[in-house]
Amino acid sequence: MLPSATTATDNVNLRRFTQTASNITNDRCYFLLIHLFFYIIILIIVYVRLEQFNNKQEKILSTLNSNHNLNFHHDSQNQLLNHN
């Protein structure tokens, strides 16, 4: 039996549908990958900024601690001198 025109048309339509579904799947994958890269970049930027903030905070705290230690040492010496 020879293939009829409807069978050939059905095959062409099926091939078009498969290619269209494949293209949609590829487009969705690309869309998801682009979003994934975008969010990774955003997270890296946030992490770097937090590290910079943390470093500044540590410097400020170390400066405050050193000043406090100097003041405490100075006050302790004054108290010793006043007791003598």
PyMOL commands that place a pseudoatom at each C-alpha (Angstrom):
pseudoatom trace, name=CA, resn=MET, resi=1, chain=A, elem=C, hetatm=0, pos=[0.000, 0.000, 0.000]
pseudoatom trace, name=CA, resn=LEU, resi=2, chain=A, elem=C, hetatm=0, pos=[1.349, 3.393, -0.967]
pseudoatom trace, name=CA, resn=PRO, resi=3, chain=A, elem=C, hetatm=0, pos=[1.450, 6.178, 1.618]
pseudoatom trace, name=CA, resn=SER, resi=4, chain=A, elem=C, hetatm=0, pos=[-1.448, 8.517, 1.261]
pseudoatom trace, name=CA, resn=ALA, resi=5, chain=A, elem=C, hetatm=0, pos=[-1.239, 12.300, 1.205]
pseudoatom trace, name=CA, resn=THR, resi=6, chain=A, elem=C, hetatm=0, pos=[-2.678, 12.556, 4.693]
pseudoatom trace, name=CA, resn=THR, resi=7, chain=A, elem=C, hetatm=0, pos=[0.089, 10.336, 6.115]
pseudoatom trace, name=CA, resn=ALA, resi=8, chain=A, elem=C, hetatm=0, pos=[2.778, 12.469, 4.504]
pseudoatom trace, name=CA, resn=THR, resi=9, chain=A, elem=C, hetatm=0, pos=[1.083, 15.617, 5.806]
pseudoatom trace, name=CA, resn=ASP, resi=10, chain=A, elem=C, hetatm=0, pos=[0.817, 14.103, 9.278]
pseudoatom trace, name=CA, resn=ASN, resi=11, chain=A, elem=C, hetatm=0, pos=[4.532, 13.266, 9.221]
pseudoatom trace, name=CA, resn=VAL, resi=12, chain=A, elem=C, hetatm=0, pos=[5.416, 16.814, 8.210]
pseudoatom trace, name=CA, resn=ASN, resi=13, chain=A, elem=C, hetatm=0, pos=[3.153, 18.258, 10.911]
pseudoatom trace, name=CA, resn=LEU, resi=14, chain=A, elem=C, hetatm=0, pos=[4.632, 15.895, 13.494]
pseudoatom trace, name=CA, resn=ARG, resi=15, chain=A, elem=C, hetatm=0, pos=[8.162, 16.907, 12.457]
pseudoatom trace, name=CA, resn=ARG, resi=16, chain=A, elem=C, hetatm=0, pos=[7.251, 20.615, 12.677]
pseudoatom trace, name=CA, resn=PHE, resi=17, chain=A, elem=C, hetatm=0, pos=[5.666, 20.097, 16.105]
pseudoatom trace, name=CA, resn=THR, resi=18, chain=A, elem=C, hetatm=0, pos=[8.733, 18.203, 17.343]
pseudoatom trace, name=CA, resn=GLN, resi=19, chain=A, elem=C, hetatm=0, pos=[11.068, 20.916, 16.067]
pseudoatom trace, name=CA, resn=THR, resi=20, chain=A, elem=C, hetatm=0, pos=[8.866, 23.615, 17.609]
pseudoatom trace, name=CA, resn=ALA, resi=21, chain=A, elem=C, hetatm=0, pos=[8.756, 21.791, 20.955]
pseudoatom trace, name=CA, resn=SER, resi=22, chain=A, elem=C, hetatm=0, pos=[12.513, 21.325, 20.784]
pseudoatom trace, name=CA, resn=ASN, resi=23, chain=A, elem=C, hetatm=0, pos=[13.020, 25.029, 20.034]
pseudoatom trace, name=CA, resn=ILE, resi=24, chain=A, elem=C, hetatm=0, pos=[10.762, 25.991, 22.947]
pseudoatom trace, name=CA, resn=THR, resi=25, chain=A, elem=C, hetatm=0, pos=[12.694, 23.663, 25.247]
pseudoatom trace, name=CA, resn=ASN, resi=26, chain=A, elem=C, hetatm=0, pos=[16.004, 25.144, 24.085]
pseudoatom trace, name=CA, resn=ASP, resi=27, chain=A, elem=C, hetatm=0, pos=[14.677, 28.685, 24.557]
pseudoatom trace, name=CA, resn=ARG, resi=28, chain=A, elem=C, hetatm=0, pos=[13.537, 27.836, 28.087]
pseudoatom trace, name=CA, resn=CYS, resi=29, chain=A, elem=C, hetatm=0, pos=[16.921, 26.335, 28.897]
pseudoatom trace, name=CA, resn=TYR, resi=30, chain=A, elem=C, hetatm=0, pos=[18.705, 29.425, 27.608]
pseudoatom trace, name=CA, resn=PHE, resi=31, chain=A, elem=C, hetatm=0, pos=[16.317, 31.640, 29.588]
pseudoatom trace, name=CA, resn=LEU, resi=32, chain=A, elem=C, hetatm=0, pos=[16.990, 29.672, 32.777]
pseudoatom trace, name=CA, resn=LEU, resi=33, chain=A, elem=C, hetatm=0, pos=[20.748, 29.709, 32.210]
pseudoatom trace, name=CA, resn=ILE, resi=34, chain=A, elem=C, hetatm=0, pos=[20.754, 33.465, 31.681]
pseudoatom trace, name=CA, resn=HIS, resi=35, chain=A, elem=C, hetatm=0, pos=[18.812, 33.942, 34.914]
pseudoatom trace, name=CA, resn=LEU, resi=36, chain=A, elem=C, hetatm=0, pos=[21.100, 31.556, 36.746]
pseudoatom trace, name=CA, resn=PHE, resi=37, chain=A, elem=C, hetatm=0, pos=[24.195, 33.482, 35.627]
pseudoatom trace, name=CA, resn=PHE, resi=38, chain=A, elem=C, hetatm=0, pos=[22.504, 36.774, 36.526]
pseudoatom trace, name=CA, resn=TYR, resi=39, chain=A, elem=C, hetatm=0, pos=[21.734, 35.609, 40.073]
pseudoatom trace, name=CA, resn=ILE, resi=40, chain=A, elem=C, hetatm=0, pos=[25.223, 34.161, 40.508]
pseudoatom trace, name=CA, resn=ILE, resi=41, chain=A, elem=C, hetatm=0, pos=[26.726, 37.519, 39.503]
pseudoatom trace, name=CA, resn=ILE, resi=42, chain=A, elem=C, hetatm=0, pos=[24.405, 39.355, 41.905]
pseudoatom trace, name=CA, resn=LEU, resi=43, chain=A, elem=C, hetatm=0, pos=[25.350, 36.988, 44.750]
pseudoatom trace, name=CA, resn=ILE, resi=44, chain=A, elem=C, hetatm=0, pos=[29.056, 37.467, 44.047]
pseudoatom trace, name=CA, resn=ILE, resi=45, chain=A, elem=C, hetatm=0, pos=[28.640, 41.250, 44.118]
pseudoatom trace, name=CA, resn=VAL, resi=46, chain=A, elem=C, hetatm=0, pos=[26.714, 41.093, 47.401]
pseudoatom trace, name=CA, resn=TYR, resi=47, chain=A, elem=C, hetatm=0, pos=[29.330, 38.766, 48.922]
pseudoatom trace, name=CA, resn=VAL, resi=48, chain=A, elem=C, hetatm=0, pos=[32.193, 41.064, 47.896]
pseudoatom trace, name=CA, resn=ARG, resi=49, chain=A, elem=C, hetatm=0, pos=[30.404, 44.126, 49.279]
pseudoatom trace, name=CA, resn=LEU, resi=50, chain=A, elem=C, hetatm=0, pos=[29.733, 42.341, 52.576]
pseudoatom trace, name=CA, resn=GLU, resi=51, chain=A, elem=C, hetatm=0, pos=[33.386, 41.348, 52.821]
pseudoatom trace, name=CA, resn=GLN, resi=52, chain=A, elem=C, hetatm=0, pos=[34.426, 44.960, 52.241]
pseudoatom trace, name=CA, resn=PHE, resi=53, chain=A, elem=C, hetatm=0, pos=[31.984, 46.108, 54.908]
pseudoatom trace, name=CA, resn=ASN, resi=54, chain=A, elem=C, hetatm=0, pos=[33.260, 43.440, 57.295]
pseudoatom trace, name=CA, resn=ASN, resi=55, chain=A, elem=C, hetatm=0, pos=[36.870, 44.533, 56.731]
pseudoatom trace, name=CA, resn=LYS, resi=56, chain=A, elem=C, hetatm=0, pos=[35.971, 48.179, 57.416]
pseudoatom trace, name=CA, resn=GLN, resi=57, chain=A, elem=C, hetatm=0, pos=[34.118, 47.147, 60.546]
pseudoatom trace, name=CA, resn=GLU, resi=58, chain=A, elem=C, hetatm=0, pos=[37.093, 45.123, 61.785]
pseudoatom trace, name=CA, resn=LYS, resi=59, chain=A, elem=C, hetatm=0, pos=[39.439, 48.081, 61.202]
pseudoatom trace, name=CA, resn=ILE, resi=60, chain=A, elem=C, hetatm=0, pos=[37.142, 50.411, 63.116]
pseudoatom trace, name=CA, resn=LEU, resi=61, chain=A, elem=C, hetatm=0, pos=[36.826, 47.945, 65.993]
pseudoatom trace, name=CA, resn=SER, resi=62, chain=A, elem=C, hetatm=0, pos=[40.574, 47.400, 66.188]
pseudoatom trace, name=CA, resn=THR, resi=63, chain=A, elem=C, hetatm=0, pos=[41.137, 51.176, 66.236]
pseudoatom trace, name=CA, resn=LEU, resi=64, chain=A, elem=C, hetatm=0, pos=[38.559, 51.610, 68.975]
pseudoatom trace, name=CA, resn=ASN, resi=65, chain=A, elem=C, hetatm=0, pos=[40.074, 48.765, 70.988]
pseudoatom trace, name=CA, resn=SER, resi=66, chain=A, elem=C, hetatm=0, pos=[43.573, 50.166, 70.676]
pseudoatom trace, name=CA, resn=ASN, resi=67, chain=A, elem=C, hetatm=0, pos=[42.337, 53.615, 71.769]
pseudoatom trace, name=CA, resn=HIS, resi=68, chain=A, elem=C, hetatm=0, pos=[40.461, 52.075, 74.650]
pseudoatom trace, name=CA, resn=ASN, resi=69, chain=A, elem=C, hetatm=0, pos=[43.542, 50.126, 75.737]
pseudoatom trace, name=CA, resn=LEU, resi=70, chain=A, elem=C, hetatm=0, pos=[45.671, 53.275, 75.609]
pseudoatom trace, name=CA, resn=ASN, resi=71, chain=A, elem=C, hetatm=0, pos=[43.118, 55.221, 77.642]
pseudoatom trace, name=CA, resn=PHE, resi=72, chain=A, elem=C, hetatm=0, pos=[42.757, 52.390, 80.126]
pseudoatom trace, name=CA, resn=HIS, resi=73, chain=A, elem=C, hetatm=0, pos=[46.530, 52.159, 80.531]
pseudoatom trace, name=CA, resn=HIS, resi=74, chain=A, elem=C, hetatm=0, pos=[46.765, 55.921, 80.993]
pseudoatom trace, name=CA, resn=ASP, resi=75, chain=A, elem=C, hetatm=0, pos=[43.944, 55.923, 83.580]
pseudoatom trace, name=CA, resn=SER, resi=76, chain=A, elem=C, hetatm=0, pos=[45.552, 53.024, 85.434]
pseudoatom trace, name=CA, resn=GLN, resi=77, chain=A, elem=C, hetatm=0, pos=[48.833, 54.910, 85.664]
pseudoatom trace, name=CA, resn=ASN, resi=78, chain=A, elem=C, hetatm=0, pos=[47.018, 57.993, 86.965]
pseudoatom trace, name=CA, resn=GLN, resi=79, chain=A, elem=C, hetatm=0, pos=[45.283, 55.941, 89.629]
pseudoatom trace, name=CA, resn=LEU, resi=80, chain=A, elem=C, hetatm=0, pos=[48.583, 54.405, 90.718]
pseudoatom trace, name=CA, resn=LEU, resi=81, chain=A, elem=C, hetatm=0, pos=[50.191, 57.812, 90.942]
pseudoatom trace, name=CA, resn=ASN, resi=82, chain=A, elem=C, hetatm=0, pos=[47.272, 59.200, 92.959]
pseudoatom trace, name=CA, resn=HIS, resi=83, chain=A, elem=C, hetatm=0, pos=[47.449, 56.314, 95.479]
pseudoatom trace, name=CA, resn=ASN, resi=84, chain=A, elem=C, hetatm=0, pos=[51.129, 56.837, 96.181]
for i in range(1, 84): cmd.bond("trace and resi %d" % i, "trace and resi %d" % (i + 1))
show_as sticks, trace
zoom trace
